Amino acid sequence: MWLSSSNGKTSAISRGNYYSPRFFPSVSSPKMMLYLMGHSHTISYQGCACQVFFYHVLGGTECFLYTVMAYDRFVAICHPLRYDVIVNHRVCTCLTVGTWLGGCLHGSILIFLTFTLPYCGPNEVDNFFCDIPVVLPLACADTSLAQTVTFTNMDVVTVACFFLILTSYCLIGFSILKISSSEGRCRAFSTCGAQLLSILLFYGPVMLIYLQPASSPWLGSVIQVLNNIVTPSLNPLIYTLRNKDVKLALRKVLTQMVYTSAA
């Protein structure tokens, strides 16, 4: 996810966080592909713990990343002449390190609360990968405290980040509407449109999974597939379609396909 500031430079915030969205689907996808290929459907206790840890570390990092990128867009559009002063190298470094530290802290809290419980009962996870909503019910101890703290943590992180993103884009929208030329407004909306679509595709499944008290296992599995497979697959398409060369090449391919089918 690369962004350009108002002066044409690539945002250092985006460069520093480029790999988080790429690693995120890699947590659960390889094991799921093995399941679909007919391999063993088992996972070790340590492997399950690693899945939960990295899933929430990278998921939390991505939440913070989208928030920081929304702030980056806000400064670039609402204060373009002061962009290099406000988002300087020190600020970029602090925000980049902060997103990763925040994600690590988020994941560490959740993994501690989940895997310090004893697991001596049923060992069948009702999903295609390990996550807290399907792992906690397997514990043979009182999980009320772990559930309360865990879901409060996830709810606070998700809602707080989404509120900050929404605030940034509301301010961006007001600034765009003040632009006199239609070309300038279209260019500004195009700059933010790709990121906003990715944010909605990311936060939609997250809110459906973690912000509701209970859901059916079937619905949870479908939402997780959307969050882990579909959305990461769409992200490259969403961002590359903003490139004029990519759009031109795609138009040529589609035109050739139409002519070939007609012939």
C-alpha positions as CSV (number, residue, x, y, z in Angstrom):
1,M,0.0,0.0,0.0
2,W,1.8,3.0,-1.3
3,L,0.7,6.5,-0.9
4,S,2.0,9.7,-2.4
5,S,2.1,12.9,-0.5
6,S,1.0,16.2,-2.0
7,N,4.5,16.9,-3.2
8,G,4.8,13.6,-5.1
9,K,7.0,11.8,-2.5
10,T,6.0,8.3,-1.3
11,S,4.9,8.4,2.3
12,A,7.5,7.0,4.7
13,I,4.7,5.8,6.9
14,S,3.5,3.5,4.0
15,R,7.0,2.3,3.3
16,G,7.6,1.4,6.9
17,N,4.4,-0.6,7.2
18,Y,4.4,-2.1,3.7
19,Y,4.8,-5.7,4.9
20,S,2.1,-6.0,7.6
21,P,-0.8,-6.4,5.2
22,R,1.2,-8.9,3.1
23,F,2.0,-11.1,6.1
24,F,-1.5,-11.0,7.6
25,P,-3.1,-13.6,5.3
26,S,0.0,-15.8,5.5
27,V,-0.9,-16.8,9.1
28,S,-3.9,-19.0,8.3
29,S,-3.8,-19.5,4.5
30,P,-1.0,-22.1,4.2
31,K,-2.6,-24.4,6.8
32,M,-6.0,-24.0,5.1
33,M,-4.5,-24.9,1.7
34,L,-3.1,-28.1,3.2
35,Y,-6.6,-28.9,4.6
36,L,-8.2,-28.4,1.1
37,M,-5.5,-30.6,-0.5
38,G,-6.5,-33.5,1.8
39,H,-3.7,-33.4,4.3
40,S,-4.0,-33.8,8.0
41,H,-6.6,-31.6,9.7
42,T,-4.6,-31.5,13.0
43,I,-2.5,-28.7,14.4
44,S,-0.2,-28.8,17.5
45,Y,-0.9,-26.9,20.6
46,Q,2.2,-24.7,19.9
47,G,1.1,-24.2,16.3
48,C,-2.3,-23.1,17.4
49,A,-0.8,-20.6,19.9
50,C,1.5,-19.3,17.1
51,Q,-1.5,-18.8,14.8
52,V,-3.4,-16.9,17.4
53,F,-0.4,-14.7,18.3
54,F,0.7,-13.7,14.8
55,Y,-2.9,-13.3,13.6
56,H,-3.7,-10.7,16.3
57,V,-0.2,-9.1,16.2
58,L,-0.5,-8.5,12.4
59,G,-4.2,-7.7,12.7
60,G,-3.6,-5.2,15.4
61,T,-0.7,-3.7,13.5
62,E,-3.0,-3.4,10.4
63,C,-5.6,-1.6,12.5
64,F,-3.1,0.9,13.7
65,L,-1.6,1.1,10.2
66,Y,-4.9,2.2,8.6
67,T,-5.3,4.8,11.3
68,V,-1.9,6.2,10.7
69,M,-2.4,6.2,7.0
70,A,-5.7,8.1,7.4
71,Y,-3.8,10.7,9.4
72,D,-1.2,10.8,6.7
73,R,-3.9,11.5,4.1
74,F,-5.5,14.1,6.3
75,V,-2.3,16.1,6.6
76,A,-1.5,15.7,2.8
77,I,-4.9,16.9,1.7
78,C,-5.9,19.4,4.5
79,H,-2.4,20.8,5.1
80,P,-0.4,20.1,1.9
81,L,2.1,23.0,2.3
82,R,3.0,21.9,5.8
83,Y,3.1,18.2,5.0
84,D,6.9,17.8,5.2
85,V,7.0,19.8,8.4
86,I,4.2,17.9,10.2
87,V,5.0,14.4,8.8
88,N,8.8,14.6,9.1
89,H,11.2,11.8,9.4
90,R,11.0,11.6,13.2
91,V,7.2,11.5,13.2
92,C,7.2,8.8,10.5
93,T,9.7,6.7,12.5
94,C,7.6,7.1,15.7
95,L,4.4,6.2,14.0
96,T,5.9,3.2,12.2
97,V,7.5,1.8,15.3
98,G,4.3,2.6,17.3
99,T,2.1,0.6,14.9
100,W,4.3,-2.5,15.3
101,L,4.7,-2.1,19.1
102,G,1.0,-1.6,19.5
103,G,0.3,-4.8,17.5
104,C,2.8,-6.8,19.5
105,L,1.4,-5.6,22.8
106,H,-2.2,-6.3,21.6
107,G,-1.2,-9.9,20.5
108,S,0.8,-10.5,23.6
109,I,-2.1,-9.6,26.0
110,L,-4.5,-11.9,24.1
111,I,-2.1,-14.8,23.9
112,F,-1.3,-14.6,27.6
113,L,-5.0,-14.6,28.6
114,T,-5.9,-17.4,26.2
115,F,-3.0,-19.9,26.6
116,T,-2.4,-19.6,30.4
117,L,-5.8,-21.5,30.8
118,P,-5.7,-25.3,31.1
119,Y,-6.9,-27.3,28.1
120,C,-7.8,-30.8,29.1
121,G,-11.2,-31.4,27.5
122,P,-12.3,-31.5,23.8
123,N,-9.6,-30.5,21.3
124,E,-11.6,-29.9,18.1
125,V,-11.5,-26.3,16.9
126,D,-14.7,-25.4,15.1
127,N,-13.0,-23.4,12.4
128,F,-10.3,-23.8,9.7
129,F,-7.7,-22.0,11.9
130,C,-7.1,-21.1,15.6
131,D,-8.7,-17.9,16.8
132,I,-9.8,-16.8,20.3
133,P,-13.6,-17.2,19.8
134,V,-13.1,-20.9,19.0
135,V,-10.2,-21.7,21.3
136,L,-11.5,-20.2,24.6
137,P,-14.6,-22.5,24.7
138,L,-12.2,-25.5,24.8
139,A,-10.6,-24.5,28.1
140,C,-11.5,-26.6,31.1
141,A,-11.6,-23.7,33.5
142,D,-13.6,-20.5,34.1
143,T,-13.0,-18.3,31.0
144,S,-15.3,-15.4,32.0
145,L,-12.4,-13.1,33.0
146,A,-10.3,-14.1,29.9
147,Q,-13.4,-13.5,27.6
148,T,-14.2,-10.1,29.2
149,V,-10.7,-8.8,29.0
150,T,-9.9,-10.3,25.6
151,F,-13.0,-9.0,23.8
152,T,-12.8,-5.6,25.6
153,N,-9.3,-5.3,24.3
154,M,-10.3,-6.2,20.8
155,D,-13.4,-4.0,20.9
156,V,-11.4,-1.0,22.2
157,V,-8.7,-1.3,19.6
158,T,-11.1,-1.8,16.7
159,V,-13.6,0.9,17.7
160,A,-11.0,3.5,18.6
161,C,-9.1,3.0,15.4
162,F,-12.2,3.1,13.3
163,F,-13.4,6.2,15.0
164,L,-10.1,8.0,14.4
165,I,-10.2,6.9,10.7
166,L,-13.8,8.1,10.3
167,T,-12.9,11.4,11.9
168,S,-9.9,11.9,9.5
169,Y,-12.0,11.1,6.4
170,C,-14.8,13.4,7.5
171,L,-12.3,16.2,7.8
172,I,-10.8,15.2,4.5
173,G,-14.3,15.2,2.9
174,F,-15.0,18.7,4.1
175,S,-11.7,19.9,2.7
176,I,-12.3,18.3,-0.7
177,L,-15.7,19.9,-1.0
178,K,-14.1,23.3,-0.6
179,I,-11.9,22.7,-3.7
180,S,-13.2,24.9,-6.5
181,S,-12.2,22.8,-9.5
182,S,-13.9,19.6,-10.3
183,E,-10.6,18.0,-11.5
184,G,-9.0,18.7,-8.1
185,R,-12.0,17.2,-6.3
186,C,-11.9,14.1,-8.5
187,R,-8.1,13.7,-8.0
188,A,-8.5,14.0,-4.2
189,F,-11.3,11.5,-4.0
190,S,-9.3,9.1,-6.2
191,T,-6.4,9.4,-3.8
192,C,-8.5,8.4,-0.8
193,G,-10.9,6.1,-2.5
194,A,-8.7,3.0,-2.8
195,Q,-7.6,3.2,0.9
196,L,-11.1,3.9,2.1
197,L,-12.4,0.8,0.2
198,S,-9.6,-1.3,1.7
199,I,-10.5,0.0,5.2
200,L,-14.2,-1.0,4.8
201,L,-13.2,-4.4,3.5
202,F,-10.9,-4.9,6.5
203,Y,-13.1,-3.5,9.3
204,G,-16.4,-5.0,8.0
205,P,-15.5,-8.7,8.8
206,V,-13.6,-7.7,11.9
207,M,-16.6,-6.0,13.4
208,L,-18.9,-8.8,12.5
209,I,-16.6,-11.3,14.2
210,Y,-15.5,-9.5,17.4
211,L,-18.2,-6.9,18.1
212,Q,-21.1,-9.1,18.3
213,P,-21.8,-11.3,21.4
214,A,-22.2,-14.6,19.5
215,S,-22.5,-15.9,16.0
216,S,-23.0,-19.3,14.3
217,P,-19.8,-21.3,13.5
218,W,-20.8,-21.4,9.8
219,L,-21.2,-17.6,9.7
220,G,-17.9,-17.1,11.5
221,S,-16.1,-19.4,9.1
222,V,-17.5,-17.6,6.0
223,I,-16.5,-14.2,7.5
224,Q,-13.0,-15.4,8.3
225,V,-12.6,-16.7,4.7
226,L,-13.6,-13.2,3.5
227,N,-11.2,-11.5,5.9
228,N,-8.2,-13.8,5.3
229,I,-8.5,-14.7,1.7
230,V,-10.9,-12.5,-0.3
231,T,-9.9,-9.1,1.1
232,P,-6.1,-9.5,0.8
233,S,-6.6,-10.8,-2.8
234,L,-8.6,-7.7,-3.7
235,N,-6.2,-5.2,-2.2
236,P,-3.6,-5.4,-5.0
237,L,-6.4,-5.0,-7.6
238,I,-7.8,-2.0,-5.7
239,Y,-4.5,-0.2,-5.5
240,T,-3.1,-1.0,-8.9
241,L,-6.3,0.1,-10.7
242,R,-5.4,3.7,-9.7
243,N,-2.3,3.4,-12.0
244,K,-3.0,4.7,-15.5
245,D,-0.7,2.2,-17.2
246,V,-2.5,-0.7,-15.4
247,K,-5.9,0.6,-16.4
248,L,-4.7,1.0,-20.0
249,A,-3.3,-2.5,-20.1
250,L,-6.5,-3.9,-18.6
251,R,-8.6,-2.1,-21.1
252,K,-6.5,-3.5,-24.0
253,V,-6.8,-7.1,-22.6
254,L,-10.6,-6.7,-22.2
255,T,-10.9,-5.3,-25.7
256,Q,-8.9,-8.2,-27.2
257,M,-11.1,-10.7,-25.3
258,V,-14.3,-9.1,-26.7
259,Y,-13.0,-9.1,-30.3
260,T,-11.8,-12.7,-29.9
261,S,-15.1,-13.9,-28.5
262,A,-17.0,-12.0,-31.3
263,A,-14.9,-13.5,-34.0
